[in-house]
Amino acid sequence: MPFKNLDDIIDFAIEKEKEAADFYMEVSEQEKFSGKKEMLLEFSAEERKHQALLEDLKAGNVGQKLDDYKFKWITDIKRSDYVDEITYHPGMGYNELLMLAMKREENALKLYNELLANAQTDAQKKVFKMLCQEEAKHKLSLETMYDDFMSEMGD
């Protein structure tokens, strides 16, 4: 995807985070079970945090939050690597919702790794590295939830 400059890249990433937050919000409204609703609302809130961080980066206000951020290696157990793209439908199973979300996080992680490779300043690199880590944490959490759920189901 051709970008003219870093602002175009950041605008693109902001739109992706908005789309993700809106998606999880809309899906939460279609779910009947409170546990699934709550999980989806948490996903939406996390995506909004990423959106705000990117908006701060674009405005030149990365600030103390970024300076205090602790980087660490996040294990990739690669469950989503074996999942095809899934389309949401109301009432889908909990395991399917988890697969849908972990695939979305995998795609976001790929995007931020690409943006990290094209970042021009140390601050930009740090933001994209942080977003990579955040997406990797979400992916790992979802994959772990999926494994735990499937184990409980006897799979």
Solvent accessible surface area in square Angstrom, and as a share of the most:
residue,aa,sasa,rsa
1,M,149,0.66
2,P,134,0.84
3,F,62,0.26
4,K,186,0.79
5,N,77,0.40
6,L,12,0.06
7,D,68,0.35
8,D,49,0.26
9,I,13,0.07
10,I,3,0.02
11,D,54,0.28
12,F,46,0.19
13,A,0,0.00
14,I,15,0.07
15,E,84,0.38
16,K,81,0.35
17,E,4,0.02
18,K,66,0.28
19,E,92,0.41
20,A,15,0.11
21,A,0,0.00
22,D,58,0.30
23,F,45,0.19
24,Y,1,0.00
25,M,75,0.34
26,E,100,0.45
27,V,4,0.02
28,S,3,0.02
29,E,122,0.55
30,Q,84,0.37
31,E,6,0.03
32,K,181,0.77
33,F,140,0.59
34,S,87,0.56
35,G,49,0.47
36,K,20,0.08
37,K,69,0.29
38,E,104,0.47
39,M,15,0.07
40,L,1,0.01
41,L,77,0.38
42,E,97,0.44
43,F,32,0.13
44,S,1,0.01
45,A,52,0.40
46,E,50,0.22
47,E,6,0.03
48,R,94,0.34
49,K,121,0.51
50,H,6,0.03
51,Q,24,0.11
52,A,44,0.34
53,L,4,0.02
54,L,0,0.00
55,E,71,0.32
56,D,50,0.26
57,L,14,0.07
58,K,89,0.38
59,A,71,0.55
60,G,62,0.59
61,N,93,0.48
62,V,33,0.19
63,G,42,0.40
64,Q,119,0.53
65,K,121,0.51
66,L,3,0.01
67,D,91,0.47
68,D,80,0.41
69,Y,43,0.16
70,K,163,0.69
71,F,67,0.28
72,K,136,0.58
73,W,221,0.78
74,I,22,0.11
75,T,76,0.44
76,D,59,0.31
77,I,52,0.26
78,K,99,0.42
79,R,94,0.34
80,S,0,0.00
81,D,68,0.35
82,Y,184,0.70
83,V,20,0.12
84,D,122,0.63
85,E,118,0.53
86,I,47,0.24
87,T,118,0.69
88,Y,31,0.12
89,H,91,0.41
90,P,84,0.53
91,G,59,0.57
92,M,2,0.01
93,G,28,0.27
94,Y,67,0.26
95,N,39,0.20
96,E,58,0.26
97,L,1,0.00
98,L,0,0.00
99,M,36,0.16
100,L,9,0.04
101,A,0,0.00
102,M,1,0.00
103,K,22,0.09
104,R,72,0.26
105,E,6,0.03
106,E,10,0.05
107,N,60,0.31
108,A,23,0.18
109,L,30,0.15
110,K,122,0.52
111,L,33,0.16
112,Y,1,0.00
113,N,73,0.37
114,E,92,0.41
115,L,2,0.01
116,L,50,0.25
117,A,86,0.66
118,N,81,0.41
119,A,11,0.09
120,Q,130,0.58
121,T,66,0.38
122,D,121,0.62
123,A,41,0.32
124,Q,28,0.12
125,K,89,0.38
126,K,64,0.27
127,V,0,0.00
128,F,0,0.00
129,K,101,0.43
130,M,11,0.05
131,L,0,0.00
132,C,13,0.07
133,Q,16,0.07
134,E,25,0.11
135,E,0,0.00
136,A,18,0.14
137,K,71,0.30
138,H,31,0.14
139,K,6,0.03
140,L,51,0.25
141,S,57,0.37
142,L,3,0.02
143,E,0,0.00
144,T,60,0.35
145,M,62,0.28
146,Y,37,0.14
147,D,43,0.22
148,D,79,0.41
149,F,48,0.20
150,M,34,0.15
151,S,76,0.49
152,E,136,0.61
153,M,122,0.55
154,G,72,0.69
155,D,127,0.66
